[in-house]
Amino acid sequence: MRLDRILKDSSCLYDSTYAATEVSTVCCDSRKVSHGSLFVAIKGYASDGHDYIAASIGKGARVIVYEDQAAFEAQTATMDLEGVVAVKTESSRHAMAVIAANFHDNPSNKLTLVGITGTNGKTTTVTLLHRMFTAMGYNCGLLSTIANYVGTRGTEATNTTSDPLTINSLLAEMVDAGCEYCFMEVSSIGVEQERITGLKFKAGIFSNLTHDHLDYHKTFAEYLRCKKLFFDTLPADAFAITNIDDRNGMVMIQNTKAKVVTYSLRSMADHTSRIVEQSFEGMLLRTDGVESWSCLIGQHNAYNLLAIYTTAVVLGADPEETLVAMSTLRPAPGRLENIKGPKDISVIIDYAHTPDALENVLKTLREIAPGRELICVFGCGGDRDRSKRPEMGLIAQKMADRIIVTSDNSRTEKTTDIMNDIKSGMDISGKARSLFIEDREQAIRTAIMLAGEGATILLAGKGHETYQITGTEKRHFDEKEIVSEAFKTIE
């Protein structure tokens, strides 16, 4: 593709005599550079792409996009730059996003792109939107924490919001495959790092905002700002769909140019819903005055379903057809998955890894089975926000009969240090009802062994993950497999 087409609207400065230069590939990883590549030097958190400019030129890069003039000059001081186009930009991240969209011929303009942001519920909402619109006969794409789908073909995902090259490449595949819709998770980090810059969204959904990612954003105000920025940049012909029951629901849409649509379980809104009754098998909802059944459970899932319903209706779907399609939906992997065992024990696997998510799940389990023993098994991720650990310890103490604190993905932190952070949020009574077992498999087996007749066991934090990270090692770890094996010992 010609360089002038790739750099359109990117605010990059370059010698226009090179406008017709042909670019073979675009990359920001020097290891992927080949002859004719355009290399974008991005200052990352682990490394600086400017340090690899010389190596990229040596591998055949024809265009170098950079923001640090001094670093560019230092890298190329002794090099022959004949045939190499130097492109200066104020922000390499911004340039990368626009370039990625241009290189793939702006695929987000050719389908209906829907993004959801918020602390909790993103994966469930986009996954269920993808399943529901597919069931309604549409060809759809999905970009989520768990997996990316082009139609029905899926691949494992590695980030909540991928890099711009990956996003635009997948969107281009969706367009080529005839997809009409794409449903996408939008993380605060993805917004701040301009991974979604250059994408045209038809709708943006806000779920909720609670404590998370403060290891990255440092303050809650900055976390909120990044979430809000998604709605600030929506175009006028888009929809801004917001949960007004969340105290930041109206904050999100203060400066949006998009058409605002509200949803609520508690207040007057454009679209409302109520839980009529619920059990472990599902719940009866009254949505916009019409009753429907869902096999999902919990108030947080009622919010997710209402967000799905609202989105479908504003995009033109028939309300009754939408409710019928919603009634067929199954939970996203690792979201309140119920495994029944001997002695009428229920093991619930959920991704809850924030204070709000843990509280919501424990509250749901209490409401559904108020007389049952409730055991909570959880840990917290290492190298992540430490401030939420004692808060989660306090929540578990308040809402569970018995607590087993264990490992999650400890990464390079000591599991015992993480467990001690959790313990610091508990008082004497909480600690007295708690066990601290570093090995998560052993913690799960212990919970099942200790569970009485009809007990409910919550395994929180891992959800859909089938691995555990200790140090830098990623090993297979599937909680469903462990639960099945443990049940055999008490049959």
Residue, then its C-alpha position, 0 to 999 in steps of 0.5 A: m500500500r502507498l505510504d500517503r494512504i497509510l499515513k492519512d489523518s495520522s498527523c505524521l510529518y514526512d517528505s511528501t516526495y516519498a508519498a508513493t513509497e510502497v509498504s509491505t507490512v506494518c509492525c511495532d515489533s522489530r522481530k516481525v520486520s521484513h523487507g519493505s516494512l513500516f516500523v513504528a517505534i513505540k515507548g512501552y513499559a518494558s522496552d522502548g521501540h526506539d532502541y530497535i530502529a537500527a535493527s529494523i532498518g537492517k532487516g529491510a524496513r523502508v519507513i520508520v515512524y518515531e516520536d523521539q528525535a534524539a533517539f532516532e538520530a542516535q540509532t541512525a547516526t552511522m547508518d546510510l539512510e538512502g531509501v529509508v523514509a523517516v516519519k516524525t509524529e507527536s505520539s507513536r501510539h496515536a500514529m500506530a492506531v491510525i496507520a493500522a486502520n488505514f493499512h487494513d482499509n478502515p474495516s470498522n467503517k464496514l460493519t456495526l462495531v459495538g464496544i463495552t467498557g466497565t469494571n465487571g460484566k464486559t466479557t459476559t455481555v459481549t460473549l452473549l451479544h455475539r451468541m444472541f445475534t448469531a442465533m438471530g441469523y446474523n454473521c458476527g465477530l467477537l473481540s473479548t478477554i477469552a476469545n476472538y471470533v470471526g463468525t464461528r471460527g475462534t482463537e484464544a485471546t491474550n489481552t482484554t483489548s488487543d493492539p491496533l494491528t491485531i484489532n484491525s486485522l481481525l476486523a478486516e477478516m470479519v469484513d471479508a467473511g461477511c460479518e455484519y456486527c462485531f462486539m468488543e471489550v474495551s478496557s481502560i488501559g486499551v483506551e489510554q494506550e490508544r488501541i481503539t483510536g481510529l475505530k468507528f463505533k456504532a454503540g458504546i455500553f457502560s456497565n459499572l465502575t468499581h475498584d480495579h487496575l489501580d496498579y496501572h492508573k494509580t488513582f480512581a479518578e484516572y481510571l474513570r477518566c480513561k473509561k469516560l474517554f471512550f464515550d467522549t470520542l463516540p461520533a454523533d451517529a452512535f449510541a451511548i448506552t449507560n447503566i444509570d444505577d451505577r453512580n458513574g453512569m451519567v458521568m460517563i456520558q456528560n460530554t458524549k456527542a452520541k445519542v444517550v440511551t439509559y438502562s436500570l434495574r432500580s430507576m426510571a430509564d429508557h429500558t428497565s428490568r426486574i428479577v421476579e424470582q431466581s434459583f440455581e437453575g435461572m431467573l425470571l425477569r420482567t423486562d420493559g413489562v414483558e416476562s422472560w426466563s434466563c438460565l443465568i443467575g444473579q443481579h449482576n447478570a440481570y444487568n448484563l442481560l438488560a444491557i444486551y437487550t437495550t443494545a439489540v433494541v437500539l440497533g433495530a432488533d425486535p424487542e420480543e424476538t430479542l427476549v426469545a433469543m435471550s432466553t436461550l443464552r448460556p453463561a460465558p465460560g467461567r462465569l457462575e458455572n455450576i458443577k453439581g456433586p455428591k451430597d447436593i454440593s454445588v461448586i460455582i466457578d467464577y472469574a470474580h477478581t475485584p471486590d465488587a465482583l466478589e461481593n456480587v457473586l457471594k450476595t447472589l449465592r446467599e440469595i439463592a440458597p440462604g440456608r446453605e453453608l457457603i465456602c469461599v475459595f479465592g486469591c489475588g493476582g500477583d504484580r497487580d493492584r495490591s490495594k484491593r486485597p484486604e478489601m476482598g478479605l473483608i468482603a469474604q469475611k462478611m459474606a461467607d461461612r468459611i474462607i480458604v485463601t489461596s493462590d491465583n496467578s502469583r506471578t513474581e510475587k510470593t503467594t504468602d505475601i499476597m495471602n497476608d495482604i488479604k488477611s490484613g483486611m480481616d478481623i479476628s473472627g474472619k481469620a478464625r473462619s479462614l484457612f490459608i493454603e498456598d496450593r490452589e488445588q489443595a485448597i479446592r480439594t480441602a473445600i470439597m472435603l470440608a463441605g457439608e450436605g447441600a453446601t455451596i462452594l465458590l471458586a473465585g478469580k480464575g473463571h475461564e482460565t485453564y492455567q496458573i502463572t507462578g513466577t514466569e511459568k505458565r502451567h495447565f490448571d483447570e478447576k473443572e478437572i480438579v473439582s471432578e476428580a475431588f468429587k470422586t473421593i466423596e462419592 
